[in-house]
Amino acid sequence: MERKSGILMPISSLPSNYGIGTFGKEAYKFADFLAAAGQKAWQLLPLGPTSYGDSPYASFSTFAGNPYFIDLDMLIEDGLLKKPEVAAVDWGDDPMNVDYGKIYYNRFDILRLACARGWDRDAGEITRFREQNAGWLPDYALFMAVKRHFDMVSWTLWPDEDIRLRKPGSVEHYRSLLDADVRLFTWVQYMFYKQWDKLREYVHSLGIEIIGDLPIYVALDSSDVWADPKSFLLDEKNIPTCVSGVPPDYFSEDGQLWGNPIYNWERMKSDGYGWWIRRIEGAKKLYDVIRIDHFRGFESYWSIPYGEETAKNGKWMPGPGMGLVGVLRDWFHDTKFIAEDLGFLTPEVEKLLRDSGFPGMKVLEFAFDSREPSNYLPHTYIPNCICYIGTHDNETLMQWYKGGNRDDVAYAELYLGLNEEEGINWGVIRGGMSSVAQLFVAQMQDYLALGPEARMNVPGTVQGNWRWRMKPGEATPELAAKIRKYATMYGRFWAPPEPEPEPEDEAGETKGN
């Protein structure tokens, strides 16, 4: 089994001049950094358009891409924008934090201008893109246009019940009435995928694979639910009868009330889980490896009555189990999956993971419980697992080390031989790199030894998350060389493929010279 390592670095966290990371030059530079560091994998957070709270795990569509990631400099180079137009906008002045408010209010005006210049010019390409994505794009573009028409409130609160319930006459009425916005949201997706495909091709040319997250649930306020309400447990007015979450745990004494609608698993089963097959096919357009977030929900899920204010009063309900997992595994036999199997695990969940054959996750920040042995300790691993220092929901490593339970930290120091000379973060990285896990992943924040200012998300909270950005110039050649040294030491070094030599003509000269 191939040993390798990778870095978790969200697109949003890349440096840029426009308030948030994009698919522009800094993304290409980060891919070069990964290659120089001997890394095989670039792990991302979900790439979908974000809604209230700015969470990439609450998207307006499971298929659409985030408009914020479209690079404006590339639009300038393409003749769709002018530098003074972009420079005149206030994108925020903090290079270490995303100002989502300013981006939300300014980005669509700029994209609308580019759309107006590119719609007719690129009509043929846009038409092909629409045809290739006919299963979701028309619904999504109309959904977003109607949301803008109704001041972005959730579709469950739209004042026109006919469009809320998707009555055919109303759908056609709004598609005509809001044609300009439907075009805009169609063009935005065309441009998102155009830029993403180019970046992904470059990443692949370096021999690097892209790991992406697939949230197990979709957001209630999404085109997915609005367009296909029968696939979810909704009442006759398309209001949820129950919603998702997790019971009280390590992260929150009230549990986590996610609020996603629950799937109508019986209906999905009736057509062989076609909805899920289409969803994975969509994810494959973005990622090479798909990490299924909250995998344990396939065995049983926490169902909370709609209207509850916390997750405390939920109950466990049976999930689809291997009925679905087996379909995904067999249908997508050439696709790699990772099962996010964190949280409350029962023997039934553990059996589902074994039966799936998917690698599960081990998180080093959870390993050092001084009160009892943990199966997150590296010496307990099997090769078919993925070792993480922490996920997007964890404290950064240095935040954990400086603020964690002192007995647990002392245990980590003893177990890993942590010392200031090597660097605390590097000692933990060494512990993960040296494990038998097939893949080791660390957040970029932990390679940079950053503290609480760089934490991505605090579960159970809505404000202030998903904001961290890497400062320009922090991904240095020296850092890449150090990561490469550790990867080489523990058999995880990945060398980019050598470019194929150009063919010679009959005279022995290289063509093209």
Residue, then its C-alpha position, 0 to 999 in steps of 0.5 A: m500500500e502506497r505511503k503518502s502525506g498531504i496538507l489540508m489547505p482550504i481555497s478560501s485560506l490562500p492569499s489574494n488581493y480580493g479578500i479571499g483565496t481564489f483559483g488564481k496564481e496563489a493556488y498554483k503556487f501552493a500546488d508548487f509548494l506541495a510538490a516541492a514538499g514531496q506531498k501527494a495530496w491537497q485536501l480541501l474543504p467543500l467548494g460549494p456556494t456558502s450561505y448564512g454563517d459562511s460555512p462550506y458545509a451549508s451550501f446552496s447546492t451540492f453541485a454548484g461552486n462558490p462564486y468567491f473562488i473565481d479569480l478576478d485577475m484571470l477575468i482581467e486577463d481574459g478581457l472580462l474586467k478592467k483593473p481599475e474596476v476591480a481595484a475600486v472595490d473595498w475587499g477588506d484590509d486584513p490579510m489574515n481574515v476573510d471579511y465575508g460581509k464585504i465580499y458578499y456585497n461587492r463580488f456579485d456586482i463585479l461578476r455581473l459586469a464580467c458576465a455581461r461582457g462574456w455571455d455572448r462571446d462565450a455563448g457556445e461554451i456556455t451552451r455546452f456547459r448547460e447541456q452537460n449539467a442539465g440535471w442540476l444547473p437550471d434548477y440552481a440558477l433559478f433557485m438563486a435568482v428567486k432567492r435574490h428576488f425575495d431578498m435572500v430569505s430561505w425558500t421555505l419563507w418565500p411569500d409566493e407559495d406557488i414558486r415555493l412549491r414549484k408549481p410548473g406555471s410559476v416556475e416558467h413565470y419566474r424563469s422569464l421574469l428573472d432571466a438576467d439573474v438566471r443568466l448570471f448564476t448560470w455564467v458564474q457556474y460556467m466560469f467557476y468550473k472553467q477556472w477549476d478545471k484548469l487548476r485541477e489539470y495543473v495539480h494533476s500534472l504535478g502528480i498530486e491528488i485532490i481530496g474533497d469533503l462531501p457533507i453527508y447532508v445538504a442544507l435545507d435552504s438549497s436548490d437540492v431540497w427545493a427541486d426534489p422535496k420528495s427525497f427528504l422528510l418534509d410535510e405537505k408544505n415542504i417544511p421538515t418534520c425532523v432535522s439533523g445533528v449530533p447528541p451532546d459530546y466532547f464539543s458541545e454539552d447541548g449537542q450540535l443542531w445542524g438543521n439539515p433535513i433528513y433523507n427519505w431513505e425509503r424513497m431513495k432506496s426505491d430507485g437504487y439510490g440514484w440521487w446519491i449516484r448523481r451526487i457522487e458523479g458531481a463530486k468527482k468533477l471536483y475531487d479525486v478522493i472523496r471524504i464522506d463527512h459524518f459517515r456514521g450517519f449511514e448506519s444510524y443518525w440523530s433525528i431531532p424534531y423540527g423546531e427544537e432549539t438544541a440537539k438534546n431531544g433527538k433520537w437515533m434512527p436507522g440509516p441505509g447502511m451497506g444498502l447505500v454504501g455498497v452501491l457507492r463502493d461498487w458503482f464508483h469502484d475506481t474512486k477512492f473514499i475516506a470515511e469520517d468515522l469520528g464521534f460516538l461509534t457503536p459496534e454497528v458503525e465499526k462493522l459498517l466501516r469494515d464492510s465498506g473497506f473505506p479507510g477511517m480517520k485517526v486524529l492525534e489531538f484526540a489520542f492523548d487522554s491521560r485517563e484511558p487508552s485511546n485507539y487514536l494513539p499511533h501504535t494502535y493503527i492499521p494501515n487502512c486509515i488516515c492520520y490527521i493531526g486535527t480537522h477543520d473542527n479542531e483547535t490548531l495544534m499549538q492552541w491545543y498544546k498551550g491550552g489543553n489539559r495539562d495531564d493530556v499534554a504531558y502524556a503527548e510529550l512523553y509519548l512523542g518525545l516532544n521538545e522545543e529544540e525540534g519544535i512542538n508541532w514538528g514532534v507531533i508531525r513526526g508522530g503522525m508521519s511515522s505511523v503505519a497509516q496509509l496517508f498522513v494529513a496536517q493542516m497548513q496552520d500546524y506546519l506554520a505553528l499558528g495559534p487560536e487566531a488560525r482556527m477554522n471552526v468552533p463547532g456549535t457556533v455560527q459567527g467568526n468561523w471559516r475566516w483564517r487566511m495564510k499571509p503572503g510568503e508564508a509557504t516558503p521554500e525552506l518550509a517545503a524543504k523541511i516538510r520534504k525531509y520528514a516525508t522522506m524520512y518516513g517513506r512518504f515522499w512523493a516526487p512529481p512525474e518527470p515531463e515526457p521528452e518531446p518527440e524527435d524528428e527523423a533528423g534527431e532534432t526535438k520538434g518545436n525548437 
